[in-house]
């Protein structure tokens, strides 16, 4: 067995990247601890695709069958007018290729549950706590927690999302890295008010989109809202303020919007945020590194957040194991390996907003025409397969290093 120079790793965040990283680190003989501010796993969030290299990572984890069992099974999407008449419809297979090569769509919360279940028996989780301060020296990173006793770790990894507290403590304020994409998004669970059968309905007005898609075998649904806007002045931790913004923004909308918004006070999983990217020159500093949205969020417009988190966690853990825990070597290799995929996903997201929430009636009609024609176009594979191409920007390296390092 190889001697590891770093072994105890603190991971901040228990959504997708954090548990995935813990899974691989534990397999390679590290001792990960995951700290999560929420008192338990956070439910909710939108449906996310697991595509390309991320599918291969999940397959290597032995979890692909479980992920498929939690698949949304969504068959397609219709864009409807104010009276509910479909103006354009597209199947999921044509539009994004879900279902090919093991790729699938799953609720964010469901994927988090699968990853947590795969790690909870041999990974330490600290729920209801967070990092208060970090101090690094030659012996490691001394961590002060909000509630737990202080401890020292060999490495600290921030996997705590676009508003990463770890990044703020170790690098710089969020404002130095966040790039607003010109849109906001809100998602929450509702009853299946529209009696949807594995289908999504979306209604556009200029610069706005409201929709609903069935979830959990049609027993419930997700309401999703997105709109064009410059940066708004609000506290991202103030859910009441966020609800007011959403309600006021869509107050004049027709279709089923009033019924969907009427469920907002009952939602236990309300999500609201700007569509934004995190762009950094480096994702590591000393013994501290970032993975997933904390380091390179591509924004919901990319549809690649889960893919980047799963692949990033796999690469980071693999490079640490390959370097026998030498974090300086491993972090450099991690940066080199992941940068092409991060750049591709972030670039891909830049052109999606105008298609998703067109800013004029003419553009909405043009988008709908393209959706109707797409299945019949000879280049439909290039358009519909674009997400898969981005998701396969890098090959999944083989980190089978032999016996786990110790």
ZAVO-449682 format. One record per atom (N, C-alpha, C): residue in three letters; y, x, z. Coordinates in pm, whole numbers, plus 50000, padded with zeros to 5 digits. Each point is the difference from the previous one (the first is absolute). Example, Ala and Ser with C-alpha at 12.3 -4.5 7.8 and 13.67 -1.06 7.14 Angstrom:
ALA494315131950780/ALA501194991150000/ALA501205009050000/SER501054996549928/SER501195008250006/SER501094992350073/
//
This chain:
UNK498815008350000/UNK501194991750000/UNK501255008750000/UNK501054994849943/UNK501265007349992/UNK500844997250124/UNK500775009850043/UNK500854998450116/UNK501334993749959/UNK500384989450068/UNK501224993049968/UNK501145004950089/UNK501155002949939/UNK501135004950078/UNK500854988750057/UNK499874988049947/UNK500664988150056/UNK498984988850004/UNK500004992750109/UNK498954990050016/UNK500534986550048/UNK500904999850096/UNK500524987550056/UNK501194995349917/UNK499884988449942/UNK501024994949909/UNK500474986350047/UNK501314998650019/UNK500584987050030/UNK500504993649871/UNK499604987749978/UNK500444992449883/UNK500824988250049/UNK501204998549950/UNK500854988850038/UNK499924989249893/UNK499454988450037/UNK499914988949904/UNK498574995849976/UNK499714987050015/UNK498644994949985/UNK499934989149895/UNK500645002349885/UNK499914990349891/UNK498925004349902/UNK500365006749892/UNK499035004549901/UNK499815015250006/UNK501085007549984/UNK499915014549994/UNK499465006050130/UNK500454994750115/UNK499595005650127/UNK498514999350025/UNK499394988150000/UNK498554999150019/UNK499205007249891/UNK500494999849876/UNK499295007249893/UNK499995014950027/UNK501135005450044/UNK500075014250033/UNK499085003050119/UNK500024991450102/UNK499145002150115/UNK498525000149960/UNK499634991249908/UNK498624999449952/UNK499565013549945/UNK500795005749911/UNK499625012649936/UNK500105011850095/UNK501025000150084/UNK500105011050096/UNK498805000250094/UNK499604988350047/UNK498844999350090/UNK498755004749928/UNK499844996649874/UNK498835004449924/UNK499955015249990/UNK501185006349992/UNK500045014549986/UNK500055007350134/UNK499834992850110/UNK499895006750128/UNK501285000950080/UNK501094994349951/UNK501244999750076/UNK499914989050107/UNK500955000050091/UNK500074989950105/UNK501324992449987/UNK500024989549919/UNK501254992649978/UNK500264989650110/UNK501274998150028/UNK500474989250087/UNK501044992349921/UNK499904986749999/UNK500944991649926/UNK500854992250100/UNK501305001249990/UNK500914992450084/UNK500704989549914/UNK500074987850050/UNK500574988849925/UNK500924992050091/UNK501234998049956/UNK500994993050081/UNK499614985650028/UNK499404993349903/UNK499594986150019/UNK498874999250103/UNK499894988850070/UNK498944998850101/UNK498604998749942/UNK499904997049873/UNK498714998749932/UNK500255002249852/UNK498934999849921/UNK500175001149856/UNK500964989349950/UNK500895003849911/UNK500974990549946/UNK499384992049886/UNK500004986650011/UNK499474991749891/UNK501054998949890/UNK499664992349899/UNK501004996549899/UNK500215010949896/UNK501134998649933/UNK500285008749887/UNK499484993849872/UNK500395005849890/UNK499644994149872/UNK498645004749953/UNK499514993649895/UNK498785004749936/UNK500295013349932/UNK499085009550015/UNK500195013349945/UNK498805003749914/UNK500255007749898/UNK498935004649913/UNK499435013150050/UNK498695001449986/UNK499325012950022/UNK499465004149864/UNK500665009949940/UNK499745003549861/UNK499695014949985/UNK499325003149891/UNK499875013849956/UNK499445009450104/UNK500755010650027/UNK499535010250094/UNK499804994450139/UNK500804990050038/UNK499824993850132/UNK498664992950009/UNK499554993849891/UNK498694993749999/UNK498915010250025/UNK500145011649937/UNK499015010650020/UNK500015005050144/UNK501195001050060/UNK500095004250140/UNK499284990050090/UNK500244987049979/UNK499344989850081/UNK498495000449978/UNK499595002749877/UNK498575001149972/UNK499395011650079/UNK500705011350005/UNK499505011450075/UNK500004997650151/UNK500834991050045/UNK500014996250141/UNK498824990950034/UNK499334994749898/UNK498924990650022/UNK500494986150034/UNK501254996949963/UNK500614987350039/UNK500294990849882/UNK499605003949881/UNK500384992149882/UNK499404986050005/UNK498774998950047/UNK499384986850008/UNK500764991050096/UNK500455005750114/UNK500784992050095/UNK501354995949942/UNK500625009049927/UNK501284996749938/UNK499824989149896/UNK498945001049920/UNK499734989549901/UNK499744986650068/UNK499345000250116/UNK499714987550071/UNK501284993350048/UNK501075007850020/UNK501284994650044/UNK500964997749882/UNK499535001949880/UNK500864998549883/UNK500634986249996/UNK501244999649951/UNK500674987049988/UNK499344991149897/UNK499375005949902/UNK499384992049895/UNK501014992849912/UNK501255004450004/UNK501034993149922/UNK499705001049851/UNK500034988649934/UNK499634999349859/UNK501185001949906/UNK501224997150050/UNK501135001649911/UNK501274994250058/UNK501044999849917/UNK501344995950041/UNK500624991149892/UNK500734989850044/UNK500784991749908/UNK501465000450042/UNK500885001249902/UNK501444999150023/UNK500404985749966/UNK500604993150097/UNK500274985849984/UNK501504997350003/UNK500394988549942/UNK501404996050003/UNK500264991650125/UNK501204994550011/UNK500384992650121/UNK499144987750022/UNK499434994549894/UNK499134988350012/UNK498545003750023/UNK499725012950006/UNK498645004450023/UNK499165001749875/UNK500624998549882/UNK499265001649875/UNK499845014849968/UNK498775004049967/UNK499735014049968/UNK500665003949869/UNK500825010350003/UNK500645005249880/UNK499295012249945/UNK499195006450083/UNK499205011549956/UNK498945002450107/UNK498805003849955/UNK498915002950092/UNK499275012449952/UNK499445007250095/UNK499295012349967/UNK498885002150101/UNK498855004549953/UNK498905002950092/UNK500225013650066/UNK499465001650120/UNK500155012750072/UNK499385011549922/UNK498904997649932/UNK499335010749928/UNK500865005249885/UNK500684991049931/UNK500845004449888/UNK501255007050051/UNK500584994450106/UNK501305005050044/UNK499925013250073/UNK498985001750087/UNK499955012650074/UNK498625006250009/UNK499044994149931/UNK498705006449992/UNK499154999150126/UNK500434992350100/UNK499224998850121/UNK498624994449966/UNK498975006250054/UNK498644995949970/UNK499265010549920/UNK500725009249937/UNK499355010549922/UNK499785012450086/UNK498885006749977/UNK499705012850065/UNK500044999350152/UNK499724988350055/UNK500014998650145/UNK501374997250057/UNK501075000149918/UNK501344997250048/UNK500074985650051/UNK500854997750098/UNK500074986650057/UNK501364997550062/UNK500244987550040/UNK501214996150072/UNK499584994850136/UNK500735004050104/UNK499664996350136/UNK501294998250080/UNK499974991550099/UNK501164998550087/UNK500205012950081/UNK501265003850018/UNK500285012450074/UNK499354999750137/UNK500154988750071/UNK499434998950133/UNK498485001150000/UNK499364994849895/UNK498545000749992/UNK499545014549977/UNK500715007349916/UNK499655014149978/UNK500185007950129/UNK501084997250074/UNK500225006850128/UNK498854997250096/UNK499494987750002/UNK498884996650088/UNK498745007649962/UNK499745001349870/UNK498825007449955/UNK500075014650044/UNK501175006149982/UNK500175014050037/UNK499925002050151/UNK500574990750075/UNK499955001050146/UNK498564998650050/UNK499284990349945/UNK498614997950042/UNK499145012449973/UNK500345007449895/UNK499225011949963/UNK500335012150088/UNK501054999050081/UNK500445011650078/UNK500104997450150/UNK499994987650044/UNK500324997150140/UNK498985005550097/UNK498755002349956/UNK498985004950091/UNK500125014850030/UNK500605007749910/UNK500075014550022/UNK501395005949984/UNK501004991450001/UNK501405004449993/UNK500764993550115/UNK500825007750068/UNK500814994650109/UNK501224992749942/UNK500184987450040/UNK501164992249959/UNK500864996850124/UNK501295002149986/UNK500954996550105/UNK500914989049945/UNK499644987450025/UNK500824988949955/UNK501104997250101/UNK501094994249953/UNK501104996550087/UNK500765012150051/UNK500015010749923/UNK500685012350041/UNK500605006649876/UNK500885009750022/UNK500615007249888/UNK500505013550049/UNK500345008449905/UNK500515013350031/UNK501474998950038/UNK500345006050112/UNK501405000150044/UNK500695013149964/UNK499275011150004/UNK500595013049971/UNK498925009749955/UNK500405009649917/UNK499125010549950/UNK500655013650026/UNK499205009350051/UNK500495013750017/UNK498895009449956/UNK500285007849897/UNK499005009049944/UNK500265014450042/UNK498925007150036/UNK500075014450021/UNK498705006149949/UNK499765012550029/UNK498845006849945/UNK498684994150049/UNK500024993350114/UNK498764994650056/UNK499664986249946/UNK500944993349934/UNK499734986849947/UNK501234991150002/UNK499784987149993/UNK501074990350005/UNK499894992350131/UNK501015001250082/UNK500034993050128/UNK500614986249978/UNK499214989950031/UNK500384986249969/UNK500284992350128/UNK501184994150005/UNK500344990650106/UNK499854986049945/UNK499214991750068/UNK499794986349956/UNK500914990550077/UNK500184988149946/UNK500784989850069/UNK499314995650129/UNK498664999850001/UNK499284994750115/UNK498915009650050/UNK499225005849910/UNK498905008750042/UNK500515013450051/UNK499195007150077/UNK500405013450045/UNK500195009449882/UNK500895009850017/UNK500265009849895/UNK498745008149971/UNK499845003849873/UNK498845008049959/UNK500435009949894/UNK499165010049979/UNK500265010049895/UNK498924999149894/UNK500434999949875/UNK499074999249886/UNK500215011949909/UNK498955003549927/UNK500125010949902/UNK500874995749883/UNK499864987349959/UNK500774994849887/UNK500444985750031/UNK501104995949940/UNK500454986150006/UNK500234995349856/UNK499444988549967/UNK500134994349866/UNK500674986350009/UNK501104998349930/UNK500674987149994/UNK499414991449890/UNK499404988850041/UNK499474990249905/UNK500584986450035/UNK501275000250041/UNK500634988250059/UNK501004993249908/UNK499745000449870/UNK500714991449907/UNK501365004749956/UNK500644991649921/UNK501275003649936/UNK501085002850104/UNK499944993350115/UNK500995002350105/UNK499465009650106/UNK499265009949957/UNK499285009250088/UNK500875006050110/UNK499584997650124/UNK500685006150115/UNK499635014850009/UNK498785003349961/UNK499575014049999/UNK500875008249905/UNK500284994549884/UNK500855007049903/UNK501415002150056/UNK500514989950067/UNK501345001150058/UNK500045010850107/UNK498975000850085/UNK499975009950106/UNK499825014249947/UNK499155001649899/UNK499645013449955/UNK500845005149883/UNK500554991049920/UNK500735004149881/UNK501474996350012/UNK500374988449951/UNK501404995749999/UNK500064984850002/UNK501194994350017/UNK500114985349997/UNK499514994149869/UNK499574987650007/UNK499454993049884/UNK500945000149881/UNK501294999050025/UNK500984998949892/UNK499955011849903/UNK499485011350043/UNK499935011749912/UNK498884998949898/UNK499044991250025/UNK498814999449915/UNK499794986549933/UNK500634989450050/UNK499734986649948/UNK500834997249876/UNK499334995249897/UNK500654996349874/UNK499804985249975/UNK501064992350014/UNK499934985549982/UNK499764996849852/UNK499064990649975/UNK499614996749863/UNK500704987649947/UNK500884994050080/UNK500784988649952/UNK499364986550023/UNK498964999350084/UNK499314987350026/UNK499574999350146/UNK499824987650047/UNK499414997550132/UNK498764991449982/UNK499125000450100/UNK498764992449993/UNK499694994250137/UNK499444988050002/UNK499574993650124/UNK498654993249974/UNK499115001050098/UNK498644994449987/UNK499594994150134/UNK499344988549996/UNK499424994550122/UNK498894990149965/UNK499144997450098/UNK498864991149979/UNK500414985550020/UNK499454991349916/UNK500224985550010/UNK498664993049981/UNK499934987050029/UNK498854992349953/UNK499985000349846/UNK498874996649944/UNK499894999749854/UNK500654987049949/UNK501324999850007/UNK500764987849972/UNK499824995149857/UNK499795009249907/UNK499954996449859/UNK498584998549949/UNK499035000250093/UNK498574998449963/UNK499595009949892/UNK500375012350020/UNK499705010449902/UNK498555004550013/UNK499385002649886/UNK498625004749996/UNK499975014149944/UNK500125009950090/UNK500015014149959/UNK501015002349888/UNK501164994550018/UNK501035000849897/UNK501365001950065/UNK500965004949922/UNK501365001950046/UNK500964992249910/UNK500984993450062/UNK501084993549927/UNK501315006750037/UNK500795003649900/UNK501305006350021/UNK501084992249926/UNK501154998550066/UNK501144993249939/UNK501205009450000/UNK500555002249881/UNK501145008949983/UNK501284992349977/UNK501075004350062/UNK501364997349957/UNK500635013849986/UNK501135001349931/UNK500545013449976/UNK500145008450128/UNK499305011350000/UNK500075009350111/UNK499204996250122/UNK499234989249992/UNK499234995450115/UNK498614995549954/UNK499025001750088/UNK498674994749975/UNK499424995250131/UNK499394988249997/UNK499304994450115/UNK498614996249954/UNK499025002750084/UNK498644997149957/UNK499064997450116/UNK498804996049965/UNK498954997750098/UNK498675003049935/UNK499135006750074/UNK498645002449950/UNK499004997550113/UNK498844994849964/UNK499014996550100/UNK499365012650058/UNK499524998850124/UNK499405011450069/UNK498834995050085/UNK499155009550037/UNK498864997050087/UNK499224987849950/UNK499505001549877/UNK499204989549936/UNK500724986649999/UNK501295000649970/UNK500844988249982/UNK500284992350129/UNK499655005550116/UNK500244993150126/UNK501455001550046/UNK500735009449942/UNK501405001950030/UNK500685005549876/UNK501285002950012/UNK500735005549886/UNK501065009650052/UNK500525007949908/UNK501125008950028/UNK501214995249922/UNK501114998650068/UNK501264997349934/UNK500695013349978/UNK500505002249879/UNK500635012749967/UNK501334997349932/UNK501025007050044/UNK501344998649946/UNK500545013949968/UNK500695001349889/UNK500665012649966/UNK501294996849925/UNK500995008350018/UNK501284997649934/UNK500785012949984/UNK500845000049897/UNK500865011649973/UNK501155000150098/UNK500285011650056/UNK501105001450094/UNK500255014750028/UNK501275003150022/UNK500335013250051/UNK499605000950145/UNK500185011650064/UNK499625001650141/UNK500714989850089/UNK499244993750088/UNK500534990250094/UNK500175006350137/UNK500994995350073/UNK500295005350133/UNK499294991350104/UNK498865004750049/UNK499254992850102/UNK499095010050071/UNK499514996250115/UNK499075008250076/UNK498594996649953/UNK499285009949947/UNK498684997149945/UNK499014995650109/UNK500375001350126/UNK499154995550111/UNK500364986050047/UNK501064994149945/UNK500484986850041/UNK499414989349907/UNK498874994250039/UNK499324990349915/UNK500814987249982/UNK500744996150102/UNK500814987849988/UNK501085001649893/UNK500635011749999/UNK501025002549897/UNK499375000149862/UNK498825005449989/UNK499315000449872/UNK499644986149951/UNK499564991550091/UNK499694986249963/UNK501254992749950/UNK501125002550065/UNK501264993749956/UNK500375004749861/UNK499875012849973/UNK500345005349867/UNK499134993449894/UNK498704999350027/UNK499084994049903/UNK500344985349976/UNK500204992650107/UNK500294985749987/UNK501304997649924/UNK501035007650031/UNK501284998449931/UNK499915004149853/UNK499245010349971/UNK499885004849862/UNK499334989749910/UNK499014992750054/UNK499234990549918/UNK500344985450034/UNK501124997750067/UNK500364986550042/UNK500204990549884/UNK500435005049885/UNK500314991349887/UNK498874999449897/UNK498845005250034/UNK498905000749904/UNK499164987350003/UNK499524996249884/UNK499154988349987/UNK498535003550005/UNK499244993249915/UNK498545001349995/UNK499444997350139/UNK499095008150050/UNK499384998050131/UNK500635008650108/UNK501145006049968/UNK500625009350094/UNK500314993550135/UNK500584987950005/UNK500274994050132/UNK498744998250084/UNK498894996149939/UNK498754998450075/UNK499515013450055/UNK500115010549919/UNK499565013150045/UNK500885005050114/UNK501314998649985/UNK500915004850104/UNK499864991850129/UNK499564987749990/UNK499814991850120/UNK498925005750091/UNK499125008249943/UNK498925006250077/UNK500455013150066/UNK501175004749966/UNK500465012950050/UNK500045000950153/UNK500484989650071/UNK500035001250147/UNK498625001550062/UNK498954995649930/UNK498645000750054/UNK499295013049968/UNK500585008149915/UNK499325012049952/UNK499925010650110/UNK498795004950023/UNK499785010650099/UNK499955013849937/UNK500085000749869/UNK499845012849930/UNK501135002349900/UNK501204995550035/UNK501145001049910/UNK500345014549970/UNK500115003049871/UNK500385013449955/UNK501244999049913/UNK500955008850025/UNK501274999949926/UNK500475014549991/UNK500365004249879/UNK500545013649988/UNK500595001849861/UNK500795010549988/UNK500485004049868/UNK498865006249923/UNK500014998149870/UNK499125007749915/UNK500665013649980/UNK499385010150057/UNK500635013250003/UNK498955010849985/UNK500455011649961/UNK499135011649991/UNK500445010450104/UNK499045008250040/UNK500305011850082/UNK499765012149911/UNK501055007649980/UNK499915012049914/UNK500375012350083/UNK499055009350007/UNK500175012250079/UNK499575012149920/UNK500665011150022/UNK499605012549935/UNK498715005550058/UNK499814998050130/UNK498775004250067/UNK499584989350100/UNK498694999150020/UNK499454990250094/UNK499485006850127/UNK500325012550018/UNK499545006950120/UNK501105009250053/UNK499935002250129/UNK500945008950067/UNK499305005650123/UNK499665012849994/UNK499255006050110/UNK498644993550014/UNK499714994750118/UNK498734993750029/UNK500034984849980/UNK501054995149941/UNK500184985549983/UNK500034996749851/UNK499264989649960/UNK499964995949859/UNK500044984849991/UNK500234995149881/UNK500094985649973/UNK498984996149894/UNK499514987750009/UNK499044994949903/UNK500314985349972/UNK499754995649877/UNK500244986149964/UNK501474996849990/UNK500364987650033/UNK501384995449985/UNK500995008450080/UNK499585005950109/UNK500915008250081/UNK500555011749921/UNK499195005249909/UNK500445011649923/UNK500394997149858/UNK499394989649940/UNK500214998049856/UNK499794985549959/UNK500594990850074/UNK499944985949961/UNK500514998549857/UNK499234992949919/UNK500414997649862/UNK500644986349983/UNK500034991950105/UNK500544986550007/UNK498954990049953/UNK500084987450049/UNK499064989749955/UNK500024997849849/UNK501085003949935/UNK500074998249855/UNK498935008149927/UNK499535010650060/UNK499005008549934/UNK498614994150007/UNK499724992350107/UNK498654995150021/UNK499025010950038/UNK500505011850037/UNK499145011650023/UNK500065005250143/UNK500604992350092/UNK500145005050136/UNK498685003150067/UNK499044990949988/UNK498695002350062/UNK499285011649932/UNK500135001049868/UNK499365011049928/UNK500525013550048/UNK501325001250012/UNK500595012550046/UNK499575003150144/UNK499924989950084/UNK499585002150138/UNK498565004750009/UNK499114993449928/UNK498585003450006/UNK499735013849940/UNK500605002749885/UNK499785013049936/UNK500695011050079/UNK501224997450047/UNK500725010050078/UNK499255003950126/UNK499434990050070/UNK499235002950120/UNK498775008449968/UNK499324996649891/UNK498825007449959/UNK500345014549968/UNK501075002049924/UNK500385013549960/UNK500475008250121/UNK500814994050086/UNK500505007450116/UNK498865004450090/UNK499084990950031/UNK498875003750084/UNK499115010449932/UNK499774998149871/UNK499155009549928/UNK500595013949995/UNK501305000949978/UNK500635013149995/UNK500025006750138/UNK500174992250106/UNK499935005650134/UNK498605005550029/UNK498994992649959/UNK498635004850020/UNK499725012349915/UNK500444999849874/UNK499765011349910/UNK500685012650049/UNK501134998450067/UNK500745011550054/UNK499605003150143/UNK498894994050047/UNK499515002150136/UNK501114997250103/UNK500824990149972/UNK501044996050092/UNK501285007949992/UNK500115009749909/UNK501255007549984/UNK501034990749937/UNK500874994350082/UNK500894989649951/UNK500995005049896/UNK500395012750006/UNK500965005249903/UNK499394999949860/UNK498785004849989/UNK499325000049871/UNK499724985649956/UNK499474992050093/UNK499604986449966/UNK501184991349957/UNK501125001050071/UNK501164991849965/UNK500545003749863/UNK500015012849967/UNK500465004149867/UNK499104994449890/UNK498695000850022/UNK499064994949900/UNK500094984849989/UNK500204993450111/UNK500184985550001/UNK501224996049917/UNK501085007050018/UNK501224997349922/UNK499745001949851/UNK499355010849965/UNK499745003149859/UNK499084989649937/UNK498994996050074/UNK499014990749946/UNK500564985949983/UNK500794995350096/UNK500454986150000/UNK501264997649918/UNK500815010249979/UNK501314997949937/UNK499914992949864/UNK499075003549911/UNK499964993049871/UNK499774984950012/UNK499134996050091/UNK499744985750016/UNK501204993050063/UNK500625006350097/UNK501194994150062/UNK501114998349897/UNK500265010349921/UNK501054999249898/UNK499704988949899/UNK498734999049958/UNK499634989849902/UNK500194986050056/UNK499594997750124/UNK500134986750061/UNK501464996250020/UNK500825009450044/UNK501404997050023/UNK500734997549868/UNK499675007549897/UNK500614997749869/UNK499584986649943/UNK498734996450017/UNK499494987249949/UNK500764988350063/UNK500335001050128/UNK500664989150071/UNK501404997349948/UNK500635009949942/UNK501404998749960/UNK500214989349892/UNK499004997449919/UNK500194990549891/UNK499434986250025/UNK499514997550122/UNK499284987550026/UNK500934988650042/UNK501085002950071/UNK500854989650057/UNK500524990149898/UNK500465005049886/UNK500544991249897/UNK498964990849940/UNK498735003750007/UNK498914991749952/UNK499604989850107/UNK499975004350124/UNK499544991550110/UNK501034989250034/UNK501265003750009/UNK501064990450032/UNK501145001649900/UNK499814995249876/UNK501025001649896/UNK501344994250044/UNK501085006349953/UNK501334996350051/UNK500744989849915/UNK499334993849902/UNK500644989649921/UNK498934990449947/UNK500444987949961/UNK499074990349945/UNK499365005249872/UNK500795007149921/UNK499465005549875/UNK498905010150027/UNK500215008650102/UNK499005010050033/UNK498754993750061/UNK500184989050076/UNK498844992950053/UNK499164994449884/UNK500674993949901/UNK499304994649884/UNK499305011149922/UNK500665011449986/UNK499415011349928/UNK498785005350075/UNK500095001150133/UNK498865004550079/UNK498834990449983/UNK500284986950009/UNK498944990149986/UNK499345000749863/UNK500795002249897/UNK499455001449865/UNK499065012049994/UNK500425011050058/UNK499145011950000/UNK498704997750077/UNK500084992950111/UNK498804996950078/UNK499034991549918/UNK500544990049929/UNK499134991449918/UNK499355007749887/UNK500725009549941/UNK499495007349885/UNK499105011850038/UNK500145004950122/UNK499325012450037/UNK498505000149970/UNK499244989450030/UNK498565000649974/UNK499655001949852/UNK500964997149912/UNK499705000449857/UNK500595012249930/UNK500735008150073/UNK500655011649940/UNK499035011749991/UNK500035007449889/UNK499075011449986/UNK500265010950103/UNK501215000750054/UNK500305010350099/UNK499934994450143/UNK499314988650019/UNK499914994150134/UNK499355009550099/UNK499085008549951/UNK499355009450090/UNK500975010150057/UNK500975004149919/UNK500995009750047/UNK500914993850106/UNK500394987249977/UNK500914993450093/UNK499244995750126/UNK498914992549980/UNK499254995150114/UNK499345011050080/UNK499675011249933/UNK499315010950068/UNK500935010450060/UNK501304997749993/UNK500955009950053/UNK499785002950148/UNK499794989950086/UNK499775003250142/UNK498795008950022/UNK498904997449925/UNK498815008350016/UNK500265014449957/UNK500775001649892/UNK500315013549954/UNK500785007750105/UNK500984993350061/UNK500775006450105/UNK499105003350120/UNK499104990850033/UNK499135001850116/UNK498985011149979/UNK499835004449876/UNK499075010849970/UNK500745012849958/UNK501235001250044/UNK500795011849962/UNK499335012850042/UNK499385000150116/UNK499275011950044/UNK498534996350019/UNK499145009749975/UNK498574998250023/UNK499735001550150/UNK498954993550046/UNK499615001250140/UNK499175012650017/UNK500555009750069/UNK499315012750020/UNK498784998250090/UNK499095009449988/UNK498814999950083/UNK500245009250119/UNK500114994250119/UNK500225008050121/UNK498725001250083/UNK498874999349937/UNK498755001750073/UNK499845014850037/UNK500395002850121/UNK500145013850041/UNK498745005150069/UNK498994991550011/UNK498805004050072/UNK500014993550137/UNK499545007350100/UNK500014994750135/UNK501434997650047/UNK500204989850083/UNK501354997850053/UNK500505012350074/UNK501275003049982/UNK500575011350072/UNK500054996950148/UNK499945010250081/UNK499974997750146/UNK500795010850070/
//
